[in-house]
Amino acid sequence: MWKDFKAFIMKGNVLDLAVAVIIAGAFGAIVTSFTNDIILPPVGMLLGGVDFSNLALEISAAEMGQNGEIIKEAVSIKYGNFIQQIINFLIIAASIFMVVKAAEAAQKKKEEEAPTAPAGPTTEELLAQIRDLLKK
């Protein structure tokens, strides 16, 4: 069983997938930072100083005790965070789209550069040669 597991883990597809997941996680962190730190602040400023991370629709307020401690947390729909996640997704999708297009273009260019084997004689030409040889 250990040998089967080891063979499974050492397959190229599993290792490629593991690397892809790790890189995707790191790329997601970069995109999140790009969205939160670079894109959304100017957009929020253009919209009148809106901070997307604080946008929420409060359904019920928090309940406070007599000594000022929170007894029950507020219930709210945090649509600002949802907007941020949509922007993150669009940035990641656009980036992946560009990478895939570049890979397709490189693959297509590689296929075009590959030398093609010279075309051999057709069946009719071979039959004609055989006929000519038989005539001799």
C-alpha positions in Angstrom: 0.0 0.0 0.0 2.8 2.4 0.8 4.4 1.7 -2.6 1.1 2.6 -4.3 0.7 5.7 -2.3 4.3 6.7 -3.1 3.8 6.1 -6.8 0.6 8.2 -6.7 2.3 11.1 -5.0 5.3 11.0 -7.3 3.2 11.2 -10.4 3.8 14.4 -12.4 0.1 15.4 -12.3 -0.1 15.4 -8.5 3.1 17.4 -8.2 2.0 19.9 -10.8 -1.3 20.3 -9.0 0.4 20.8 -5.7 2.6 23.5 -7.1 -0.4 25.1 -8.9 -2.3 25.3 -5.6 0.6 26.8 -3.7 1.2 29.4 -6.4 -2.5 30.1 -6.7 -2.7 30.8 -2.9 0.2 33.2 -3.2 -1.2 34.8 -6.3 -4.6 35.2 -4.4 -2.8 37.1 -1.6 -1.2 39.4 -4.1 -4.5 40.1 -5.9 -6.2 40.7 -2.5 -3.5 43.2 -1.6 -3.7 44.8 -5.0 -7.5 45.2 -4.7 -7.6 46.3 -1.1 -4.6 48.6 -1.1 -4.4 50.0 -4.7 -7.7 49.7 -6.5 -10.4 50.2 -3.9 -9.0 53.3 -2.1 -9.1 55.5 -5.2 -12.5 54.1 -6.2 -13.8 54.8 -2.7 -12.4 58.3 -2.9 -14.1 58.9 -6.2 -17.4 57.7 -4.7 -17.1 60.2 -1.8 -14.7 58.6 0.6 -16.4 55.2 0.8 -14.4 52.4 2.5 -15.7 49.2 0.9 -14.6 47.0 3.8 -16.9 48.9 6.2 -20.0 48.8 3.9 -22.7 46.8 5.6 -26.5 46.7 6.0 -27.2 46.2 9.7 -30.1 43.9 10.3 -30.1 44.1 14.1 -28.0 46.2 16.4 -25.6 44.8 19.0 -27.0 44.5 22.5 -24.9 46.0 25.2 -24.9 45.2 28.9 -25.0 47.7 31.7 -21.3 47.7 32.1 -20.7 48.4 28.4 -19.8 44.9 27.3 -21.4 43.4 24.2 -24.0 40.7 25.1 -25.1 40.0 21.5 -23.1 40.9 18.4 -24.7 42.9 15.6 -26.1 41.1 12.7 -25.2 42.7 9.4 -24.9 41.9 5.7 -21.3 42.9 4.7 -21.9 43.8 1.1 -18.7 45.9 0.9 -16.6 42.8 1.5 -18.6 41.0 -1.2 -17.8 43.8 -3.7 -14.1 43.4 -2.8 -14.3 39.7 -3.5 -16.0 40.3 -6.8 -13.2 42.7 -7.8 -10.6 40.2 -6.7 -12.2 37.5 -8.8 -12.3 39.7 -11.9 -8.6 40.5 -11.5 -7.7 36.9 -11.0 -9.9 35.8 -13.9 -8.3 38.5 -16.2 -4.8 37.5 -15.1 -5.4 33.8 -15.7 -7.0 34.6 -19.1 -3.9 36.5 -20.2 -1.6 33.7 -19.0 -3.7 31.1 -20.9 -3.8 33.2 -24.1 0.0 33.7 -23.9 0.5 29.9 -23.4 -1.8 29.2 -26.4 0.0 31.7 -28.6 3.4 30.2 -27.6 2.1 26.7 -28.3 0.7 27.8 -31.6 4.0 29.4 -32.6 5.9 26.3 -31.6 3.6 24.2 -33.7 4.1 26.5 -36.7 7.8 26.4 -36.3 7.9 22.6 -36.2 9.3 21.3 -39.4 6.8 19.2 -41.3 7.8 15.9 -42.8 7.9 16.0 -46.6 4.8 14.5 -48.1 5.3 11.0 -49.4 3.9 9.6 -52.6 0.2 9.1 -52.8 -1.4 5.7 -53.2 -2.1 6.4 -56.9 1.6 7.3 -57.4 2.7 4.1 -55.7 0.4 2.0 -57.8 1.6 3.8 -61.0 5.2 3.0 -60.0 4.3 -0.7 -59.4 2.5 -0.8 -62.7 5.5 0.7 -64.5 7.8 -1.8 -62.8 5.6 -4.7 -63.8 5.6 -3.5 -67.4 9.4 -3.6 -67.5 
